[in-house]
């Protein structure tokens, strides 16, 4: 804090105590020091102010009450009539007086340095203490003001004798708002509040008058810059001034500066280390990392990030994966796949950092091979805040019916027929997840040429399901974009608009045909995945989904919307997820369950999992796979729905029955809705075929009188739909 400051704003008109109105336009009314009591707002050209009630309820506000309950001395500490003060040798809990400076640590970890100082309001000079230094407390001030007996505070002004001193509060970080209750022991019109920024430059000063027995609340938002110090005292020795109940709102932490790394020759390796199994080859514009029969071939370095949201961007090729972790041995919580067989690839992913020291790693994604890295950037990502009404979420969740059912098949004629849905109902289903495959249906036709017929067939399916007594999940099971030449639809600029038009037409058809009561949920996209972005959720998915919610809500404001968290059907997308903005608070969050995959998918063509895997609940805890969803639901009262779970019918007996029994029990215990995958779709999942390994030549359907063990588990679980 410099001794000399220069005014940026001066408001120093002395006015009658009954009509405080400085030149800056501020209006102050007297109120008691109750933080919930409203008072007249400041209205000025160069600053805006806050009410006591606002300060007391603002998220992040800290209120420092100088009360015994908060650690201040219980014993009476009084000042003599001549203003004798405690000396620097005294120690007064909860802080020590030393070097004219004391620090009060609040419950939230912020600190306030308290110092006695003088301030000349005419030349704006902040002086060094010239009286006995220290922090001065008074216990029982009933003779001085109308506060309750026993309240405490900081004393400024006449208490120090004839010196027109004051109390300087220096905060541990910048403030966006400041407020204080002031009291006087005699009438005064020259009490001053001065605000300083972090450089000690005067931002504003306010000359006010305080009448004895009339506590005054003073509250401002930072007028020109952020507030770092506040001086409260007197310009002349006319009355004693007491500060009580200081409130402040710390300003947001400054944004993290971008962290950039360019791997241009040997200079690009400064600050980086590498594992012994990694061979490094520097090039003028990139670094090559070659693995020597080790899965831990990497370069790494420590980085420091403030807590917040960031975007990790990189350019690389080869078998390249970039990771960020809290240690070199812990599992990464951020991964960026830059792998590409030829040419260079630039990609990015967004993540939330806990703050502190982290480790950035560039690895060869395999025991052999080479990862080439050209550039890495970590930049703070501005977020668009929105209010999440947890009460509304809970209220809406309580209205949602629990459903248990099966996924449908699909066929080239689209319409499945009444008998199909009647059979599902006979098994006990109360919902069917209706798969939509519009791109597959279109074939060689243009998408929008084929779409009207496909949508018409979809509406017929919904009507038939409704007639059978079933609710419907409208599941857009594939991306609604025909791509040629193997192009990645996630990078197609037309994708977002295509999605919106498809869902706009679906919602309009449902509403026009009076089918909203038949639809349990609109499922925006089945298993959103981009293999090029694994193990992350496609970065385009969340903003696209938010837009789809808005699109549907313009047509259908009440039907539930289902958001698959991804990537694919995995639960990883629940991590660091917050509920999507929706005025109706009706979003269902969904994932699929095929874990362990080596057991559930064994022998299914093109999965790479051979036959022979076993399952035992003593060696595999299925609940661990559900943990990200458990954590998410513990934080937010939203419904969760498992849209698919299954096990290949030729999995070992009785392991397949036991697996189905265990997962159904876990879902039921959580109160989650579910659909078994699937009814008479690909034969590996059929509950009404035997367990023979015949993936391409399936055996005949079994009658209901001869259900398989797997079928019996699901049938019995579905009967809960008929329970009271």
HELIX and SHEET records of a PDB file:
HELIX    1   1 UNK A   52  UNK A   57  1                                   6    
HELIX    2   2 UNK A   68  UNK A   70  5                                   3    
HELIX    3   3 UNK A  158  UNK A  160  5                                   3    
HELIX    4   4 UNK A  266  UNK A  269  5                                   4    
HELIX    5   5 UNK A  390  UNK A  399  1                                  10    
HELIX    6   6 UNK A  418  UNK A  426  1                                   9    
HELIX    7   7 UNK A  438  UNK A  442  1                                   5    
HELIX    8   8 UNK A  447  UNK A  467  1                                  21    
HELIX    9   9 UNK A  489  UNK A  491  5                                   3    
HELIX   10  10 UNK A  495  UNK A  512  1                                  18    
HELIX   11  11 UNK A  516  UNK A  518  5                                   3    
HELIX   12  12 UNK A  531  UNK A  533  5                                   3    
HELIX   13  13 UNK A  539  UNK A  553  1                                  15    
HELIX   14  14 UNK A  572  UNK A  574  5                                   3    
HELIX   15  15 UNK A  597  UNK A  600  1                                   4    
HELIX   16  16 UNK A  623  UNK A  635  1                                  13    
HELIX   17  17 UNK A  655  UNK A  670  1                                  16    
HELIX   18  18 UNK A  683  UNK A  685  5                                   3    
HELIX   19  19 UNK A  704  UNK A  706  5                                   3    
HELIX   20  20 UNK A  709  UNK A  718  1                                  10    
HELIX   21  21 UNK A  719  UNK A  722  5                                   4    
SHEET    1   A 4 UNK A  61  UNK A  64  0                                        
SHEET    2   A 4 UNK A 240  UNK A 250 -1                                        
SHEET    3   A 4 UNK A 153  UNK A 157 -1                                        
SHEET    4   A 4 UNK A 137  UNK A 138 -1                                        
SHEET    1   B 5 UNK A  61  UNK A  64  0                                        
SHEET    2   B 5 UNK A 240  UNK A 250 -1                                        
SHEET    3   B 5 UNK A 165  UNK A 184 -1                                        
SHEET    4   B 5 UNK A 111  UNK A 120 -1                                        
SHEET    5   B 5 UNK A 102  UNK A 105 -1                                        
SHEET    1   C 4 UNK A  61  UNK A  64  0                                        
SHEET    2   C 4 UNK A 240  UNK A 250 -1                                        
SHEET    3   C 4 UNK A 165  UNK A 184 -1                                        
SHEET    4   C 4 UNK A 216  UNK A 221 -1                                        
SHEET    1   D 6 UNK A  61  UNK A  64  0                                        
SHEET    2   D 6 UNK A 240  UNK A 250 -1                                        
SHEET    3   D 6 UNK A 165  UNK A 184 -1                                        
SHEET    4   D 6 UNK A 227  UNK A 234 -1                                        
SHEET    5   D 6 UNK A 188  UNK A 196 -1                                        
SHEET    6   D 6 UNK A 202  UNK A 210 -1                                        
SHEET    1   E 5 UNK A  61  UNK A  64  0                                        
SHEET    2   E 5 UNK A 240  UNK A 250 -1                                        
SHEET    3   E 5 UNK A 165  UNK A 184 -1                                        
SHEET    4   E 5 UNK A 111  UNK A 120 -1                                        
SHEET    5   E 5 UNK A 125  UNK A 127 -1                                        
SHEET    1   F 2 UNK A  91  UNK A  92  0                                        
SHEET    2   F 2 UNK A  95  UNK A  96 -1                                        
SHEET    1   G 4 UNK A 259  UNK A 262  0                                        
SHEET    2   G 4 UNK A 368  UNK A 380 -1                                        
SHEET    3   G 4 UNK A 287  UNK A 292 -1                                        
SHEET    4   G 4 UNK A 278  UNK A 282 -1                                        
SHEET    1   H 4 UNK A 259  UNK A 262  0                                        
SHEET    2   H 4 UNK A 368  UNK A 380 -1                                        
SHEET    3   H 4 UNK A 308  UNK A 318 -1                                        
SHEET    4   H 4 UNK A 340  UNK A 353 -1                                        
SHEET    1   I 5 UNK A 273  UNK A 274  0                                        
SHEET    2   I 5 UNK A 298  UNK A 305 -1                                        
SHEET    3   I 5 UNK A 356  UNK A 364 -1                                        
SHEET    4   I 5 UNK A 320  UNK A 325 -1                                        
SHEET    5   I 5 UNK A 334  UNK A 337 -1                                        
SHEET    1   J 9 UNK A 404  UNK A 407  0                                        
SHEET    2   J 9 UNK A 431  UNK A 436  1                                        
SHEET    3   J 9 UNK A 471  UNK A 476  1                                        
SHEET    4   J 9 UNK A 519  UNK A 523  1                                        
SHEET    5   J 9 UNK A 561  UNK A 564  1                                        
SHEET    6   J 9 UNK A 587  UNK A 593  1                                        
SHEET    7   J 9 UNK A 640  UNK A 645  1                                        
SHEET    8   J 9 UNK A 673  UNK A 676  1                                        
SHEET    9   J 9 UNK A 404  UNK A 407  1                                        
END                                                                             
